[in-house]
Amino acid sequence: MSASEGAASMRTLSEISEEETVHFSVDLVAAARRNIRLFRSVSVSPWHNHKPTIFEAVRRPVFLKDYSYDEIWMPLIADLTTGSKPPMLLPPLDVEWVWFCHTLNWANYRDYCQSRFSKLIGKPNIFDEENEDYALERCRKVWEHKFLSEPFENEADGDGENYPSSISEDLLDQVSRCSSLCRMYAEPYYSEMVYLVAARQRYRGFIYMVHRFGDECSCIVPTSDVYLMWLTHQGEAHGAYSGSSFLPMLPLCFVVFPHMRDSRCVLVDFKELEGDVWKIVWVGGAMKEEDMEETKMLWEKPFDQPYEKAGGAAITRPIVEPPFYWDVTNTDVNTKYKSLVPRFLFEVCIAVKLISNTKQVKRNPSRDFLRLRTAKCHRELKMDKPISHFMPETWQKAWHVYCEFGTKGLILDLRHHGGFCSRGSTLLDSKLFSWNDLLRAPSLASEKGIDDRARVVTSITPPVQAPYFLKCVPDRVTDDSGAMISDVILKMNQYRPQEGRWLSRTVLDHGGRECFVIRMRVGGGFYRRGGEAPKAVKWEDRIIQIFEGSWSYVIGSGSIGRSPAEKLVGTATPKSPKEELQTSWKLSSGIELVIQWDSSKSISGLRFDLQSETSSEPMVKLLQGRHMQYKVKKSSQETQEGKADTKNEQMEQDVRSEEDEYVTMVRFSEEIPSGKATALLNWKLLVVEVLPEEDAVLVLLLGMAILRSVSEMKREDVGRLLVRRRIGEAKVGERDWGSVMLHPSSYSPLVSCSKLHPWYWNAKAVMASQARDHQGVAPTSSNYSQAEGGDNLYRSGIIP
């Protein structure tokens, strides 16, 4: 086939019609979203991956007085299924999960239904949460009416060591294998409508590809987005064929499905999707890398687009979790703070393919390279790759990153080493990929050519809300009214002395915007030359206050202003400790923070206790260190380097010391009795990461109270609270915090920048990079005015 004929035969995904593939009898987008909700409910359930409890759900003798999938649910739903449409009933979560897993093994489920009920038991089409609640409650009533002695909810608490010999090991294995689905689809963007619509379009293209070219390949490996639609499609097919004694058969090619036993393959013929019967053929053996490469080439044959994309990796690859904590956000309690701007993150994948038969150029093409930049927020970012790294035969992934929506887009430059300066480079061409354009593009992907040398496809996932990033930076001392101690304010007040002295901290978000002002009362009184001087207030009067909003700066002064005094949103008041070696704070939220330490006064011996006025059971706990999703795991390379280092013992001590500076906030609820990490704070650096469902002001109060208490305990300024001037910050947009992070697949020794990794991997380096001089050097005491009060005043307030 000639090049012109090949180009003419190319199709776009949007051109693929229903007549050329298959008619979807159900709403795949809504059904897939329902499956994602199921995966997430299972992943947070206390019985997930607990074999004894799964065993209870699958099959347990009735004399143990527990329900089961095999003994109760399937006979119940079979009796209630009288026509072609299954009843609107939804079993308990663990039984529903076993049912879902069972239906993925078509042959086994078909034979099971045929042998026990002489018909296929279909599943009701329940897509929205309102119908879920209705179907679940209806099932509960039917269940409790028919099985008085069997509890509706799973109450299994045994160790499950003695399984009855009649248990279906195949089904247990199937459920165990399907647990990886919860990890595979854990990222929050999977439930976004725009993602699912794009996935459905790619699934239609997948069917078209298999129908046209499947006989050229022995095995086809789906991507995660296509696989989600496949799982949904075959699962919903049960409803369409309910009451039949057979399943539709589609013979044409082998499609890899790792959740089948021994990585077996399903034999399907998409051409006959609406006819005959399903017939599943099991093929032993593991998948090979050649299978993936053959599938990629098969996809590129009709579409000439990258097969893998952002949010759509091959399912045979190891499941790669984000390097940072990216949880599903159902609510944001911080919308009440108008000064807080939410963060939105998404995956970005850039693929490159060279254009063959390019025109001859005078320059040396081996010196050409591609440079990746951001349109905003991280102008310092420059990621280079030589053009010789890519080929004209197939698409290759160039970069895989996470971006914050504020970056607006990515810029790809084609540059040539050399030019006016031998060490510099010359710009040959440049293309902008705007996030707004990509969100409107089919399949969330866009292609552009660059200087007739290469084609570039950029794909994204939908932006979803991410945790808030907040940091406290030093600022000027203020008076009781919230005005900064300054001759500018003094002149505005007609030289009336400013009463009271408060240490102040400005809270900045990920983009460097001022969103809160924290003030800590230290002294009272006035300052007059040769006369009065501020004096330290009593210990119990050294309160902490948080105000919402930014400073109101005096026009022409630049850095002198007043805090938003009328927007007080949080207070922490010191309380007299009940015991020795402890301190206590009363928070405006009604929580009391108690901090204890041992006689050695070591930071590693700190213990935190949160006591609530409304509940005797602690719903919130503070754990010292980085725990749960915030736990940092060393790479194998770092581990080997640590073993080879002669100062390994000192390094381990430094790591332990650094770990002690972190506190993980964990909330407990009926839905998640094991607890969920909702915030991470580094009290020494006064840096916090807060999930939208957690109150940011509460976390800031806790961080400041802990720092104050540790300073008193250690009798030293461990967190530089004595600094009373704003340290120069990096210019907004130069290297904004968390604006770009590397995907784990893009880790490389050539790209080892702390700014491109989660901040808590190396908080000191990341926070230092936010300073204008990368050092954050504090001003000396000589830079402070006498009117503010001397160092002794503030030392006595911090280190009594």
C-alpha positions in Angstrom: 0.0 0.0 0.0 1.4 3.4 -1.0 1.9 6.3 1.5 -1.0 8.2 -0.1 -3.3 5.2 0.1 -2.2 4.6 3.7 -3.0 8.2 4.6 -6.4 8.0 2.9 -7.3 4.9 4.9 -6.5 6.6 8.2 -9.5 7.3 10.5 -10.1 9.5 13.4 -11.9 8.1 16.5 -14.7 10.6 16.0 -15.3 9.2 12.5 -16.0 5.7 13.7 -19.8 5.1 13.5 -21.9 2.8 15.5 -22.7 0.8 12.4 -19.0 0.0 11.9 -18.5 -1.3 15.4 -21.4 -2.2 17.8 -24.5 -0.8 19.2 -24.3 -0.1 23.0 -27.7 -1.1 24.5 -26.8 0.5 27.8 -25.3 3.8 28.8 -21.7 2.8 29.1 -20.6 6.1 30.6 -23.1 5.9 33.5 -22.5 2.2 34.0 -18.7 2.7 34.1 -19.1 5.4 36.6 -21.2 3.0 38.7 -18.4 0.5 38.5 -15.8 3.1 39.6 -17.9 3.8 42.7 -18.0 0.1 43.4 -14.2 -0.2 43.2 -13.8 2.8 45.5 -16.3 1.5 48.0 -14.6 -1.9 48.1 -11.1 -0.3 48.4 -12.0 1.5 51.6 -14.0 -1.3 53.1 -12.5 -3.0 56.2 -12.9 -6.4 54.7 -11.1 -5.7 51.4 -8.2 -8.1 50.8 -9.3 -10.0 54.0 -9.7 -13.6 52.8 -11.8 -14.9 55.7 -14.4 -12.1 55.2 -14.4 -12.6 51.5 -14.9 -16.3 52.2 -17.9 -15.4 54.3 -19.4 -13.5 51.4 -18.8 -16.3 48.9 -19.9 -19.4 50.8 -20.4 -20.2 54.4 -22.5 -23.0 55.9 -25.9 -21.8 57.1 -25.5 -23.1 60.6 -22.8 -20.5 61.1 -25.6 -17.9 60.8 -24.0 -15.7 58.2 -25.2 -14.8 54.8 -23.4 -15.9 51.7 -23.3 -15.2 48.0 -23.7 -18.9 47.0 -26.2 -20.1 49.6 -28.5 -17.1 50.0 -28.0 -14.3 47.4 -28.0 -16.3 44.1 -31.0 -18.5 45.0 -32.8 -15.3 46.2 -32.2 -13.3 43.0 -32.9 -16.4 40.9 -36.3 -16.9 42.5 -37.2 -13.2 42.1 -36.1 -13.2 38.4 -39.3 -14.2 36.6 -38.9 -12.4 33.3 -36.2 -11.0 31.1 -35.7 -8.0 33.4 -34.0 -8.7 36.7 -35.5 -7.1 39.8 -34.3 -3.8 41.2 -32.3 -5.2 44.1 -28.8 -4.5 45.2 -27.1 -6.9 47.7 -24.7 -5.8 50.5 -21.3 -4.5 49.3 -19.3 -7.6 49.8 -21.8 -9.8 48.1 -22.1 -7.3 45.3 -18.4 -7.4 44.9 -18.3 -11.2 44.7 -21.1 -11.1 42.1 -19.3 -8.6 40.0 -16.1 -10.6 40.1 -18.0 -13.8 39.3 -19.6 -12.3 36.2 -16.2 -11.3 34.8 -15.5 -15.0 34.3 -18.1 -15.6 31.6 -17.7 -19.3 31.1 -17.7 -20.1 34.8 -20.7 -17.8 35.6 -22.6 -19.2 32.6 -22.0 -22.8 33.7 -22.8 -22.0 37.3 -26.2 -20.4 36.4 -27.0 -23.1 34.0 -26.3 -25.9 36.4 -28.0 -24.4 39.4 -30.9 -22.4 37.9 -31.2 -23.5 34.3 -31.0 -19.8 33.2 -28.7 -16.9 33.2 -29.2 -14.6 36.2 -29.0 -11.0 35.0 -28.0 -7.9 36.9 -30.2 -4.8 37.2 -29.1 -1.6 35.5 -28.5 0.7 38.4 -26.4 3.7 37.5 -27.1 6.6 39.9 -26.7 6.8 43.6 -30.3 7.5 44.3 -31.4 4.3 42.6 -28.5 2.5 44.4 -29.9 3.6 47.8 -33.4 2.5 46.8 -32.3 -0.9 45.5 -30.2 -1.5 48.6 -33.0 -0.7 51.0 -35.5 -2.8 49.0 -33.1 -5.7 49.1 -32.6 -5.3 52.9 -36.3 -5.6 53.4 -36.7 -8.6 51.2 -33.6 -10.2 52.9 -34.7 -9.6 56.4 -38.2 -10.9 55.6 -37.0 -14.2 54.1 -33.9 -14.8 56.3 -34.7 -13.7 59.8 -31.6 -15.4 61.3 -29.1 -14.0 58.7 -27.8 -10.5 59.2 -27.8 -8.3 56.1 -24.4 -6.8 56.9 -21.4 -9.1 57.0 -20.4 -9.7 60.6 -17.6 -12.2 60.0 -14.8 -12.0 62.5 -13.2 -15.4 62.4 -9.8 -16.2 61.0 -11.2 -18.4 58.3 -8.6 -21.1 58.7 -11.1 -24.0 58.4 -12.8 -23.5 55.0 -15.4 -26.1 54.0 -14.2 -28.4 51.3 -17.1 -27.3 49.1 -15.8 -23.8 48.6 -15.2 -22.7 45.0 -11.5 -22.0 44.9 -11.9 -20.7 41.3 -14.3 -18.0 42.6 -12.1 -17.2 45.6 -9.1 -16.8 43.2 -11.2 -14.7 40.9 -12.2 -12.3 43.7 -8.6 -12.1 44.8 -7.3 -11.2 41.3 -10.0 -8.6 40.9 -8.7 -6.7 43.9 -6.2 -5.1 41.6 -9.0 -3.3 39.9 -9.4 -1.1 43.0 -5.8 0.0 42.6 -5.9 0.3 38.9 -8.8 2.8 39.0 -8.0 4.6 42.2 -7.1 8.0 40.6 -9.9 10.5 41.1 -10.2 11.4 37.4 -11.6 8.0 36.4 -15.1 9.0 37.5 -15.1 12.3 35.6 -17.7 12.4 32.8 -15.4 13.9 30.2 -12.9 11.1 30.8 -15.5 8.4 30.5 -16.9 9.9 27.3 -13.5 9.9 25.8 -12.9 6.3 27.0 -16.2 5.2 25.3 -15.0 6.7 22.1 -11.6 4.9 22.3 -13.4 1.7 23.2 -15.4 2.0 20.0 -12.2 2.5 18.1 -10.8 -0.5 19.9 -13.7 -2.6 18.6 -13.2 -1.2 15.1 -9.5 -2.1 15.3 -10.2 -5.7 16.4 -12.9 -6.2 13.8 -10.7 -4.9 10.9 -7.2 -6.2 11.9 -7.6 -8.6 14.8 -6.6 -11.6 12.7 -3.2 -10.0 12.3 -2.4 -10.3 16.0 -2.4 -13.3 18.3 -3.1 -11.3 21.5 -4.5 -7.8 22.1 -3.7 -5.8 25.2 -6.3 -3.2 26.2 -5.4 0.1 27.9 -6.9 1.0 31.2 -9.6 3.2 29.8 -10.6 0.7 27.1 -10.5 -2.1 29.7 -12.9 -0.2 32.0 -15.4 0.1 29.2 -14.9 -3.6 28.3 -15.6 -4.7 31.9 -18.6 -2.5 32.0 -19.9 -3.7 28.6 -19.6 -7.4 29.3 -21.1 -6.9 32.8 -24.1 -5.0 31.6 -24.7 -7.6 28.9 -26.0 -9.9 31.6 -29.0 -7.7 32.0 -29.7 -7.9 28.3 -29.5 -11.6 28.2 -31.2 -12.3 31.5 -33.3 -15.5 31.5 -31.4 -17.1 28.6 -29.6 -20.4 28.9 -26.6 -19.1 27.0 -24.3 -16.1 26.5 -23.4 -14.5 23.2 -20.3 -15.8 21.5 -17.8 -13.6 19.6 -15.0 -15.6 17.9 -12.3 -13.6 16.2 -9.2 -12.9 18.2 -7.6 -13.1 21.6 -7.9 -10.2 24.0 -5.7 -10.2 27.2 -7.6 -10.0 30.5 -5.2 -10.3 33.5 -8.1 -10.8 35.9 -8.8 -14.2 34.4 -7.0 -17.3 35.9 -3.4 -17.7 34.8 -3.5 -14.6 32.6 -5.8 -16.4 30.1 -7.4 -14.8 27.1 -11.0 -14.3 26.1 -11.9 -15.2 22.5 -14.3 -12.6 21.2 -15.7 -11.6 17.8 -16.9 -8.1 17.9 -18.5 -8.5 14.4 -21.0 -10.9 15.9 -21.6 -8.9 19.1 -25.4 -9.0 18.6 -25.6 -12.6 17.5 -24.9 -16.2 18.4 -23.5 -16.9 21.8 -20.5 -15.9 24.0 -17.8 -18.5 24.0 -14.8 -18.0 26.2 -11.6 -19.8 25.4 -8.9 -20.0 28.1 -5.3 -19.8 26.9 -2.5 -20.4 29.4 0.8 -18.5 29.6 1.9 -15.1 30.6 1.8 -12.0 28.3 4.9 -11.0 26.5 6.2 -7.5 25.7 5.8 -8.3 22.0 2.0 -8.6 22.6 2.0 -5.0 23.7 4.1 -3.8 20.8 1.9 -5.7 18.3 -1.2 -4.1 19.8 0.3 -0.6 19.5 1.1 -1.2 15.9 -2.4 -2.5 15.3 -3.9 0.7 16.8 -1.6 3.0 14.8 -2.6 1.2 11.6 -6.1 2.7 11.3 -5.7 5.7 13.5 -2.0 6.7 13.4 -2.2 7.9 17.0 -0.5 6.8 20.2 -2.2 3.8 21.7 -1.3 4.6 25.3 -2.2 8.1 26.6 -2.7 10.0 29.8 -5.0 7.9 32.0 -4.8 5.0 29.5 -1.7 2.8 30.1 -1.6 -0.8 29.0 -3.2 -3.0 31.7 -0.3 -5.5 31.6 2.1 -2.9 32.9 2.7 -2.7 36.6 0.1 -0.5 38.3 1.8 2.9 39.0 0.4 4.9 41.8 0.8 8.7 41.9 3.9 9.7 44.0 1.7 12.1 46.0 -1.5 11.7 47.9 -4.4 12.2 45.4 -7.6 11.1 46.8 -11.2 11.4 45.6 -12.8 14.6 46.9 -16.5 14.6 47.5 -16.7 17.7 49.6 -14.6 20.8 50.3 -15.2 22.3 53.7 -12.8 25.1 52.9 -15.1 26.9 50.4 -16.2 29.0 53.4 -12.8 30.7 53.2 -13.0 32.9 50.2 -9.3 33.6 50.2 -8.4 30.0 49.5 -8.0 29.0 45.8 -8.4 25.3 45.2 -5.7 23.3 43.2 -6.6 21.2 40.3 -4.3 18.5 39.0 -4.2 16.2 36.0 -1.9 13.9 34.1 -0.2 15.0 30.9 1.4 12.6 28.4 3.4 13.8 25.4 4.1 11.4 22.5 6.4 12.1 19.6 6.8 10.6 16.1 9.3 11.8 13.5 8.1 12.7 10.0 9.9 10.5 7.4 11.3 12.0 4.2 11.8 15.4 5.7 13.4 18.2 3.7 17.2 18.5 3.7 18.5 21.2 6.1 21.9 22.8 6.2 22.3 22.4 10.0 23.4 19.2 11.7 20.1 17.5 12.7 21.8 15.5 15.4 22.1 18.7 17.4 18.4 19.4 17.4 16.4 18.8 20.5 12.9 19.2 22.0 12.4 21.3 25.1 9.3 21.1 27.3 8.1 24.3 29.1 5.0 25.5 30.9 3.0 28.5 29.8 2.7 29.8 33.3 3.5 29.1 37.0 6.9 27.3 36.4 8.8 29.3 33.8 12.1 27.9 35.1 11.1 24.4 33.9 13.1 23.2 31.0 13.1 19.5 30.1 15.1 18.6 27.1 15.3 15.5 24.8 17.3 15.0 21.7 15.3 14.6 18.5 17.4 11.6 17.6 15.7 9.8 20.5 12.5 9.4 18.4 11.7 7.3 15.3 9.4 7.7 12.3 8.0 4.1 12.5 6.0 4.5 15.7 4.9 6.8 18.5 7.1 7.1 21.5 6.3 8.6 24.9 8.5 11.6 25.5 7.3 13.0 28.9 4.7 12.0 31.5 4.0 14.6 34.2 1.4 16.0 36.5 0.4 19.6 36.0 -1.6 22.1 38.0 -4.3 23.7 35.9 -2.9 27.2 36.6 0.0 26.4 34.3 -2.5 27.0 31.5 -0.6 24.8 29.0 2.6 23.3 27.8 5.0 24.8 25.3 7.1 22.5 23.1 10.2 24.0 21.5 12.4 22.6 18.7 15.8 24.0 19.3 19.3 23.6 17.9 22.5 23.5 20.0 24.8 26.3 19.0 24.0 29.7 17.4 25.1 33.1 18.5 26.5 31.5 21.7 28.3 28.2 21.4 26.8 27.2 24.8 23.3 28.3 23.9 20.7 27.1 21.5 18.6 28.6 18.7 14.8 28.3 18.6 13.5 26.7 15.4 9.8 26.2 16.1 7.4 26.3 19.1 3.9 24.9 19.7 1.5 25.7 22.6 -0.9 23.0 23.9 -3.5 24.8 25.9 -5.4 23.0 28.6 -8.7 24.5 27.6 -8.2 23.4 24.0 -7.3 19.9 25.1 -10.4 19.6 27.3 -12.5 20.3 24.2 -10.6 17.9 22.0 -11.8 14.4 21.1 -10.4 11.8 23.5 -8.7 14.6 25.4 -5.8 14.7 23.0 -4.5 17.1 20.4 -1.9 16.7 17.6 0.5 19.4 16.2 3.4 19.3 13.8 6.6 21.0 14.6 8.9 22.4 11.9 8.0 19.5 9.5 10.3 17.4 11.6 8.0 15.7 14.1 4.4 15.2 15.1 3.5 15.6 18.7 0.3 14.4 20.5 -0.4 15.7 23.9 -3.1 14.0 26.0 -4.5 14.9 29.4 -6.9 13.6 32.0 -9.7 15.8 33.4 -8.5 18.2 36.1 -9.7 17.1 39.6 -9.3 18.9 42.9 -6.1 18.2 44.8 -5.0 19.0 48.4 -4.3 22.6 49.4 -0.7 23.6 49.9 -0.1 26.3 52.5 3.1 27.7 54.1 3.7 30.3 56.7 6.3 32.9 56.1 7.6 35.5 58.6 6.3 39.0 58.5 6.4 42.2 60.5 5.4 42.7 64.1 1.8 44.0 64.5 0.0 45.9 67.2 -3.3 45.0 68.9 -5.3 46.5 66.0 -3.4 44.4 63.5 -1.4 47.2 62.0 2.3 46.6 61.4 4.7 48.4 63.7 6.1 51.1 61.4 6.7 54.9 61.1 4.2 54.8 58.2 1.4 53.6 60.5 2.5 55.9 63.3 2.3 58.9 60.9 -1.2 57.8 59.7 -2.3 57.6 63.4 -1.0 61.1 64.0 1.9 59.7 66.0 -0.3 58.0 68.6 1.8 55.1 69.9 0.9 51.7 68.7 -0.2 49.5 71.6 0.6 45.7 71.9 3.1 43.5 70.1 2.2 40.4 68.1 4.5 38.1 66.1 3.0 37.7 62.6 3.1 35.1 59.9 1.6 35.4 56.4 0.1 32.2 55.0 0.7 31.7 51.2 -0.9 29.1 49.0 0.7 27.1 46.2 0.7 30.1 43.9 2.2 32.5 46.4 -1.1 34.3 47.1 -1.8 35.6 50.6 -4.8 33.8 52.1 -4.4 34.0 55.9 -2.6 36.1 58.5 -1.5 34.4 61.8 -0.8 36.5 64.8 0.8 35.4 68.2 0.5 37.8 71.1 3.8 38.5 72.8 3.7 41.9 74.5 1.6 44.8 75.7 2.1 48.5 76.2 3.7 51.2 74.2 7.1 52.3 72.9 8.3 55.8 73.5 11.8 57.0 73.0 13.5 57.3 76.3 10.4 56.2 78.0 8.1 53.2 77.9 8.8 49.9 76.2 6.5 46.9 75.5 6.5 44.2 78.1 5.7 40.5 77.8 2.2 39.5 78.6 1.3 36.6 80.9 1.7 33.0 79.5 -2.0 32.3 79.3 -2.5 35.5 77.3 -0.1 34.5 74.5 -2.9 33.4 72.2 -2.7 32.5 68.5 -5.2 34.1 66.1 -5.8 33.4 62.4 -7.5 36.0 60.1 -8.8 35.2 56.7 -7.6 37.3 53.8 -4.5 39.3 52.9 -2.9 42.3 54.2 -4.3 45.7 53.4 -1.1 47.5 52.3 -0.7 51.2 52.5 -0.5 52.8 49.1 3.1 53.6 48.2 4.6 51.7 51.1 4.8 48.3 49.4 5.2 46.1 52.5 3.4 48.0 55.3 -0.2 47.3 56.0 -2.9 46.0 58.3 -4.2 42.5 58.8 -7.8 41.7 58.0 -8.8 42.1 61.7 -12.6 41.7 61.1 -12.2 38.2 59.7 -11.1 36.2 62.7 -11.5 32.5 61.8 -9.5 30.6 64.4 -8.0 30.9 67.9 -5.7 28.8 70.0 -5.4 29.7 73.7 -2.8 28.2 76.0 -4.1 26.3 79.1 -2.4 25.4 82.3 -1.1 21.8 82.0 -2.7 19.2 84.2 0.6 17.3 84.5 4.3 17.9 84.2 6.0 17.4 80.9 3.0 18.5 78.9 1.3 21.6 77.5 -2.3 22.2 76.4 -4.1 24.4 73.9 -7.8 25.2 73.7 -8.8 25.6 70.0 -11.8 27.7 68.9 -13.2 24.6 67.1 -13.8 23.0 70.6 -10.9 20.7 70.4 -8.2 20.6 73.1 -4.7 19.8 72.0 -2.5 18.1 74.6 1.2 17.7 73.8 3.4 15.4 76.0 7.1 14.6 76.1 9.4 12.5 78.1 12.1 13.6 80.6 14.8 13.7 77.9 12.8 16.4 76.1 13.6 14.7 72.8 11.4 15.6 69.8 11.1 11.9 69.0 9.3 11.4 72.3 6.4 13.8 71.5 2.9 12.5 71.9 -0.2 14.3 70.7 -3.8 13.9 72.0 -6.9 15.7 70.6 -9.8 15.8 73.0 -13.3 16.9 71.9 -16.0 18.5 74.0 -18.7 16.7 72.0 -17.4 13.2 71.8 -15.5 10.9 74.2 -14.2 8.8 71.3 -11.3 10.5 69.4 -12.4 11.1 65.8 -9.1 12.8 65.0 -5.6 11.7 65.8 -2.2 13.2 65.3 0.6 10.7 64.4 4.2 11.8 64.6 5.9 11.3 61.3 4.7 10.6 57.7 2.2 7.8 57.8 -0.4 6.1 55.6 -0.5 7.7 52.2 2.2 10.1 53.2 4.8 7.5 54.0 7.9 8.0 51.9 9.4 4.8 50.4 13.0 4.9 49.4 13.8 3.7 45.9 16.2 0.8 45.4 18.9 3.2 44.1 18.6 5.3 47.3 18.8 2.2 49.4 22.0 1.0 47.7 23.6 4.4 48.0 22.7 4.4 51.7 24.4 1.0 52.2 27.6 2.2 50.4 27.8 5.4 52.4 30.4 5.3 55.2 28.3 7.8 57.2 25.2 5.7 56.9 24.5 5.8 60.7 24.6 9.6 60.7 22.3 9.6 57.6 19.7 7.4 59.3 19.8 9.6 62.4 19.2 12.7 60.2 16.3 10.9 58.5 14.7 10.0 61.9 15.2 13.6 63.0 13.5 14.9 59.8 10.6 12.4 60.3 10.0 13.8 63.8 9.2 17.2 62.3 6.1 15.8 60.5 2.7 15.1 61.9 0.0 13.2 60.0 -3.6 14.0 60.8 -6.0 11.0 60.7 -9.8 11.2 60.8 -12.0 8.3 61.7 -15.6 7.7 60.6 -18.2 5.0 60.3 -17.4 4.7 56.6 -13.7 4.4 57.3 -13.2 3.0 60.8 -9.5 2.4 60.1 -9.0 6.1 59.6 -8.0 8.3 56.7 -5.1 10.7 56.5 -6.5 14.2 55.8 -3.5 16.4 56.4 0.3 16.4 56.7 2.1 19.2 58.5 5.7 20.0 59.0 5.6 22.1 62.2 9.2 23.1 62.1 8.9 24.7 58.6 5.2 25.6 59.1 4.2 23.9 55.9 0.9 22.0 55.5 -0.9 19.9 52.9 -4.6 19.7 53.6 -7.3 17.6 51.8 -10.4 19.6 50.8 -12.5 17.7 53.3 -10.2 18.8 56.2 -10.4 22.3 57.7 -7.3 24.3 56.7 -7.6 26.7 59.6 -7.7 23.9 62.2 -4.5 22.4 60.6 -2.7 25.7 60.7 -3.7 26.2 64.4 -2.3 22.8 65.2 0.9 23.4 63.4 1.5 26.8 65.1 0.6 25.4 68.6 2.9 22.5 68.2 5.8 24.8 67.1 5.2 27.1 70.1 5.1 24.2 72.5 8.2 22.5 71.1 10.1 25.8 71.3 9.1 26.1 75.0 10.1 22.5 75.7 13.5 22.8 73.9 14.0 26.4 75.1 15.2 27.3 71.7 13.8 28.9 68.6 13.5 25.7 66.6 11.2 27.1 63.9 12.7 30.6 63.5 9.8 32.3 65.2 12.1 35.2 66.1 12.3 36.2 62.4 10.2 39.4 62.1 10.6 40.4 58.5 9.2 38.9 55.2 11.9 36.9 53.5 12.1 37.5 49.8 10.0 35.0 47.9 10.6 33.7 44.4 8.8 35.7 41.8 5.3 34.4 41.2 5.3 32.1 38.2 9.0 31.3 38.3 8.7 28.0 40.2 5.3 27.9 41.8 5.0 25.2 44.5 3.6 21.9 43.1 2.8 23.3 39.7 4.6 20.4 37.9 5.5 17.0 39.2 7.1 14.0 37.5 5.1 10.8 36.8 7.0 7.8 38.2 7.6 6.5 34.7 9.5 9.7 34.0 12.0 9.4 36.8 15.5 9.6 35.6 19.0 10.4 37.0 19.1 13.2 34.5 16.0 14.8 36.1 16.7 14.9 39.8 15.0 18.2 40.9 13.3 18.3 44.3 10.8 20.8 42.9 9.4 18.1 40.6 8.7 15.6 43.4 6.2 15.8 46.3 7.3 18.5 48.7 7.4 16.2 51.7 10.1 14.1 50.1 12.5 16.9 50.8 10.7 19.7 52.4 13.8 21.8 53.3 15.0 21.9 49.7 11.5 22.7 48.3 10.9 25.5 50.8 14.4 26.9 50.2 13.7 26.9 46.5 10.7 29.1 47.1 12.9 31.9 48.5 14.2 34.5 46.1 17.8 33.6 46.7 17.2 29.8 47.2 18.5 30.2 50.8 15.8 32.2 52.7 18.4 34.0 54.9 16.8 35.7 57.8 17.6 39.3 58.6 19.9 40.1 61.6 18.6 41.7 64.8 20.1 45.0 63.7 17.4 45.3 61.0 14.6 45.5 63.6 13.5 48.8 64.9 13.5 49.6 68.6 9.7 50.3 68.4 9.0 46.7 67.7 10.7 45.6 71.0 14.0 43.9 71.4 14.9 40.3 70.9 14.5 39.7 74.7 10.8 40.6 74.5 10.2 37.9 71.8 12.5 35.4 73.3 10.7 35.6 76.6 7.4 35.2 74.6 8.6 32.1 72.8 11.1 30.6 75.3 9.7 31.5 78.8 
